Structures are given as structure tokens and as C-alpha cells.
Amino acid sequence: MMQKATLGRTGLEVSKLTFGCGAVGGLMTKGRAADQDYAVAWARDNGINFFDTAASYGAGVSETNLGRALKGDTTGIVVSTKAGLQQRDLSDAANTIQRSIDDSLSRLKLDHVDLLQLHNTIGQEDRHGIIDVDQVLSEVIPAFDKIRTAGKARYFGFTAKGDVAQLHRLVESGTLDTAQIFYNVLVPSAGQVMPPNDTTEDYRQLLDVAGRHGVGAIGVRVLAGGALSGKEARHPHGMPVVVPIGSNTDYATDVQRALQFTPLIEAGIADSLPELALRFAISNQALPTTEIGIANIEQLQQAAAAVNRGPLSQESLDWISTIQRGLIN
């Protein structure tokens, strides 16, 4: 059975692998109902107890499909969804988020979720939904408090995308329980100090900052949106175009960078690049759980097998660090 870890100060015990229900993988937005139901059931039977969705995934389709697959039974599992805001919503954030969670619960066929996350980029405000940390603290947090009081969500978090200084400030504020943090072998700065000449986003060891402040970290984009498969071709269920996050490059370039780690596969360290990427992520003890998006049941089963193989050896991690330095240079 899959190992579990405590998700920060929430006290929730979550599986080391989180079942992502997003559109990047696409199973829960474009897959067949029978395949979705089977994948959710297989996950539960094999110790995966954390399911993450969002109102924006397929414009509610993901939530609807997850709700059908769960059949109202959340025994032993943790369910997370997300709400996003536009600038025009901030004048009435409480009602906007209230409507969002009510709609989400209706689609999920639940009376509450364990975790509700803010699904916005954090930074200089603009009309497209980028909001700054002061707006989060003054407008969003009070709205979340009302939802907690109403019993519709137990804990609250955010997606740590945007201006790094503001992300750190929000984590350190003590107002949120979790953070989805971008971390993979191509963009590892949330978990390690980067050389000054590195051109990727420097998240300044946000995983460690989260741990020190009791914020439960959820690793996301562990496969770099699919680039760490080493293949440019994408599954029909997945998003046809994926914009990289943090690498400051394009998807095709990320694929080529991913292929630089092939020698570890040839040496038998892992059976595939996705396995290597997942085991790299779970090797960081500051990361309680790592989320993946899937296109089919085979990808889920392979991911579970990779996580169950456990962390990489220090020798393998050192080899990865050497390749990472080569990518920078």
C-alpha cells in the first residue's frame, strides 16, 4: 500500500501520489466515463487517497466526472478543488467564491471538500486574474473564513504561481494551509539553491519555507507538463499545447532538456524518464505529496509503481545535479 505523509498543519494524511484531475493529462476531462470510474476506483484500492480537481478544469467537467466516480463516498480520502477570481470579482470576492464552491459541491455531489485552493497567479494585478498578495489577504482570506464557518471546506490553500517574493510572503503569512509548488528536475529551485547563472524561475527553496511555516506542500508539474516523458507527441486526452511553467523556454526545448537525463535510464536507475522524474520529486523530504495529471489508467499505474519504488539514492541525485549544472552551462 502506498506510503502516506502529513500535509502540513492540516494533519491530513495523504498519499505520496496525488491523483490530478486536470486538463493537462485529460483523463477526467476528455476520457470515457468507464475509464474514469475505473481509474478512481483503482487509485483508492491501491492507497491513493488524495484527489485534486478545479472548477476550471473542462469548465466543471472534471468535477462532474470525479463526483460521479466517487458516488458520494469520501471514506478515507481527501478531495480538493479550486476557485479563481477575475479583477472584477474582487469587489465582491466573498459572494464570488461562495458561488464557486456551491457550484463545485453540486458537481462533486458532496456537502464539503477537505481543501479549497485559490487558483490565481499572484503578482501585479491585471484584468486577466492576476491578483497581488495584499488582495489575497484582504479579500480572499475573509471569503475563505466564511466558507469554513459554513462547513463547506475544512482547509484552504493556493497555487504558488507568479511573483516569487509575493509567493513567499503569502506562505509566510500564516493564513493558508497548503501551497501547490512547482518542482521538477528541469525547474528544481523550490527545493535547492540554484547557481546565479541559471535562467529558470528561482522559487528560492519555497518547499523549505512552506515546511518551516507549517504549510503543506503539494508538488505540481513534476513531469513538466509532459515534457519529462521525453516525447513531444501528446495523448489525445491531454491539452494539445502546454506552456511550460518556470523553465522560461518552450515545450519542445523542455523535451530536449529532459532527454539529457536518459543516461540514468540506460544505467538502470529507473525504467523511464517519468519514473525518474517522480522519484526525484519524492526524494525531497519537504514534499508530502506529488500530483500528476494522467491521460489513461496505464499512466496512473506506472506513476504509482514509480512512487512505490521509493526515493532515488544520493548517488543518483548527485548524477542528476551534474546534468542540471550542464543544462545551465
C-alpha positions in Angstrom: 0.0 0.0 0.0 1.3 3.5 -0.8 3.1 5.4 1.9 1.3 8.5 3.3 2.6 11.7 4.8 1.1 14.6 6.8 0.0 17.6 4.8 1.4 20.4 6.9 -0.6 21.8 9.7 -3.9 20.3 8.3 -3.0 17.0 9.9 -4.4 15.3 6.8 -2.7 12.0 6.0 -2.3 12.0 2.2 -0.8 9.5 -0.2 2.7 10.4 -1.6 1.0 10.5 -5.0 -2.0 12.8 -5.7 -4.5 11.9 -8.4 -4.6 15.1 -10.6 -7.9 15.6 -12.4 -6.8 18.4 -14.6 -6.8 19.0 -18.4 -3.0 18.7 -19.0 -3.4 14.9 -18.6 -7.0 15.0 -19.6 -8.5 11.7 -18.4 -11.0 13.4 -16.2 -12.0 16.0 -18.8 -11.9 14.0 -22.0 -11.8 10.3 -21.1 -14.6 7.8 -21.2 -16.8 7.6 -18.1 -16.0 3.9 -17.6 -12.2 4.6 -17.8 -12.6 7.5 -15.3 -14.6 5.4 -12.9 -12.1 2.5 -13.1 -9.1 4.8 -12.6 -10.6 6.4 -9.5 -11.5 3.0 -8.1 -8.1 1.6 -8.8 -6.4 4.6 -7.1 -8.5 4.1 -4.0 -7.8 0.4 -3.9 -4.1 1.0 -4.2 -3.7 3.5 -1.5 -4.0 6.8 -3.4 -6.3 8.8 -1.3 -5.9 12.4 -2.5 -7.9 13.7 -5.5 -7.4 17.2 -6.8 -9.7 19.0 -9.2 -10.8 22.5 -10.1 -13.9 24.4 -11.3 -11.9 25.5 -14.3 -10.9 22.0 -15.5 -13.1 21.5 -18.5 -15.4 24.2 -17.2 -16.7 22.0 -14.5 -16.4 18.7 -16.4 -13.6 17.3 -14.2 -15.6 18.0 -11.0 -18.7 16.4 -12.5 -16.8 13.3 -13.6 -15.0 13.0 -10.3 -18.3 13.3 -8.4 -19.8 10.5 -10.5 -16.8 8.3 -9.9 -16.8 8.9 -6.1 -20.6 8.3 -5.8 -20.7 10.5 -2.7 -18.3 8.2 -0.8 -15.3 10.0 0.5 -14.5 7.5 3.2 -10.7 7.6 3.8 -10.0 10.1 1.0 -9.2 13.7 0.7 -10.9 15.8 -2.0 -9.5 19.2 -3.2 -11.0 21.7 -5.6 -10.1 25.3 -6.6 -11.8 28.7 -7.2 -10.4 31.5 -9.3 -11.1 35.2 -9.4 -11.0 37.9 -12.0 -10.2 41.5 -11.1 -13.9 42.4 -11.5 -14.7 39.8 -8.8 -12.7 41.4 -6.0 -15.3 44.0 -5.2 -17.5 41.0 -4.1 -15.0 38.2 -3.5 -17.0 36.6 -0.8 -20.0 36.0 -3.0 -18.0 35.0 -6.0 -16.0 32.4 -4.1 -19.2 31.3 -2.3 -21.0 30.7 -5.7 -17.9 28.9 -6.9 -17.7 26.4 -4.0 -21.5 25.9 -4.1 -21.3 25.0 -7.8 -18.3 22.8 -7.2 -20.0 20.9 -4.4 -23.1 20.4 -6.6 -21.0 18.9 -9.4 -18.9 16.8 -6.9 -22.1 15.6 -5.2 -20.6 16.5 -1.8 -21.5 18.7 1.1 -17.9 19.8 1.7 -14.4 19.4 0.4 -11.3 18.9 2.5 -9.3 21.6 0.7 -10.3 24.7 -1.3 -7.4 26.4 -3.2 -7.1 29.8 -4.8 -6.5 29.2 -8.5 -4.9 32.6 -9.5 -1.5 33.8 -10.5 -0.1 36.0 -7.7 1.6 39.3 -8.8 0.9 42.7 -10.2 -2.8 42.8 -10.6 -4.4 42.8 -14.1 -7.8 42.2 -15.6 -7.0 38.6 -16.5 -7.0 37.3 -13.0 -3.5 38.1 -11.7 -4.0 39.4 -8.1 -1.5 40.6 -5.6 -0.8 39.3 -2.2 -2.5 42.2 -0.4 -5.7 41.5 -2.3 -5.5 37.8 -1.3 -5.0 38.8 2.3 -7.7 41.5 2.4 -10.4 40.0 0.1 -9.8 36.2 -0.4 -8.9 35.1 3.1 -12.1 36.6 4.7 -14.1 34.9 2.0 -12.4 31.6 2.8 -13.2 32.2 6.5 -16.9 32.4 5.7 -16.7 29.2 3.8 -15.0 27.4 6.7 -17.6 28.7 9.1 -20.4 27.4 6.8 -18.7 24.0 6.9 -18.1 23.8 3.1 -14.3 23.4 3.2 -12.0 22.4 6.0 -8.7 23.9 4.8 -7.5 26.4 2.3 -4.5 26.8 0.0 -3.3 28.4 -3.2 -1.3 27.7 -6.4 2.1 29.1 -5.9 2.5 30.7 -9.3 3.6 34.2 -10.0 5.9 36.8 -8.4 8.2 34.8 -6.2 8.6 37.4 -3.5 4.8 37.6 -3.1 4.5 33.8 -3.1 6.9 33.7 -0.2 5.0 36.4 1.6 1.8 34.5 1.3 3.3 31.3 2.5 4.8 33.1 5.5 1.5 34.9 6.3 0.1 32.0 8.2 -3.3 32.5 6.5 -3.3 29.4 4.2 -2.8 25.8 5.0 -1.3 24.4 1.7 0.5 25.5 -1.4 0.8 23.9 -4.8 4.5 24.3 -5.6 6.2 23.8 -9.0 9.1 21.4 -8.7 10.8 19.0 -11.2 14.2 18.1 -12.5 14.1 20.9 -15.0 13.0 23.5 -12.5 14.3 22.4 -9.1 14.7 25.8 -7.4 11.8 25.2 -5.0 13.9 22.5 -3.4 17.6 23.6 -3.9 19.8 26.6 -4.2 20.5 27.5 -7.9 23.6 28.9 -9.4 23.5 32.6 -10.2 23.6 31.9 -14.0 20.6 29.7 -14.0 17.8 31.0 -16.3 14.9 29.1 -14.9 12.5 30.6 -12.4 14.1 30.8 -9.0 11.5 29.9 -6.4 14.1 30.3 -3.7 13.6 27.0 -1.9 9.9 27.5 -1.4 9.4 23.9 -0.3 11.6 24.5 2.8 9.9 27.8 3.5 6.5 26.1 3.4 7.7 23.4 5.8 9.0 25.9 8.3 5.6 27.6 8.4 3.5 24.5 8.6 2.2 24.9 5.1 1.5 21.6 3.3 3.3 21.4 0.0 1.8 19.7 -3.0 4.3 19.2 -5.8 2.9 20.1 -9.2 4.2 19.9 -12.8 6.5 17.1 -11.6 6.6 15.9 -15.2 6.9 19.4 -16.6 3.5 19.3 -18.3 4.6 16.0 -20.0 7.9 17.2 -21.3 9.7 14.8 -18.9 8.3 11.9 -20.9 11.0 12.8 -23.4 8.3 12.9 -26.2 6.8 15.9 -28.0 3.7 13.9 -29.1 0.8 14.2 -26.6 -2.0 11.9 -25.8 -5.4 12.8 -27.4 -6.9 13.3 -24.0 -4.3 15.9 -23.0 -4.0 19.6 -23.7 -2.7 19.9 -27.3 -0.4 22.8 -26.3 1.2 23.1 -22.9 3.0 26.3 -21.9 5.9 25.5 -19.6 5.9 26.9 -16.1 9.2 28.1 -14.6 11.6 26.9 -17.3 11.4 30.1 -19.3 11.5 28.2 -22.5 9.1 26.3 -24.8 7.7 22.7 -24.6 9.9 21.3 -27.4 13.0 22.7 -25.7 11.9 21.2 -22.4 11.6 17.8 -24.1 15.2 18.1 -25.4 16.4 19.1 -22.0 14.6 16.1 -20.5 16.4 13.8 -22.8 19.7 14.8 -21.2 18.7 12.6 -18.3 18.5 9.5 -20.5 21.9 8.1 -19.3 20.3 7.4 -15.9 17.7 5.3 -17.6 20.4 3.5 -19.6 22.2 2.8 -16.4 19.1 1.2 -14.9 18.5 3.8 -12.2 14.8 4.0 -13.4 12.9 2.3 -16.2 11.7 5.5 -17.8 12.1 9.3 -17.7 8.7 9.7 -16.0 9.7 7.3 -13.3 13.0 9.1 -12.8 11.1 12.5 -12.5 8.6 11.2 -10.0 11.3 9.6 -7.8 13.4 12.7 -8.0 10.4 14.6 -6.6 9.6 12.2 -3.8 13.3 12.2 -2.8 12.7 15.7 -1.3 11.5 15.1 2.2 10.0 18.6 2.3 7.4 17.4 -0.2 4.5 15.4 1.4 2.8 14.6 -1.9 3.3 14.9 -5.6 0.5 15.4 -8.0 0.4 14.1 -11.6 -2.1 14.5 -14.4 -2.9 11.3 -16.3 -4.4 10.5 -19.7 -5.2 6.9 -19.0 -5.1 4.1 -16.4 -1.7 2.9 -17.6 -0.1 6.2 -16.7 -1.6 6.1 -13.2 -0.4 2.6 -12.6 3.1 3.4 -13.8 3.2 6.5 -11.6 2.1 4.5 -8.6 4.7 1.9 -9.3 7.4 4.6 -9.5 6.4 6.2 -6.2 6.3 2.8 -4.5 9.9 2.1 -5.7 10.8 5.0 -3.4 13.3 7.8 -3.4 16.5 7.8 -5.5 19.8 7.1 -4.0 22.1 10.0 -3.1 24.5 8.9 -5.8 21.7 9.1 -8.4 20.6 12.6 -7.1 24.3 13.7 -7.4 24.3 12.5 -11.0 21.1 14.4 -11.7 22.7 17.5 -10.2 25.6 17.2 -12.5 23.3 17.0 -15.5 21.3 20.0 -14.2 24.5 22.1 -14.0 25.3 21.1 -17.6 21.9 22.3 -18.7 22.7 25.7 -17.1 26.1 26.0 -18.7 
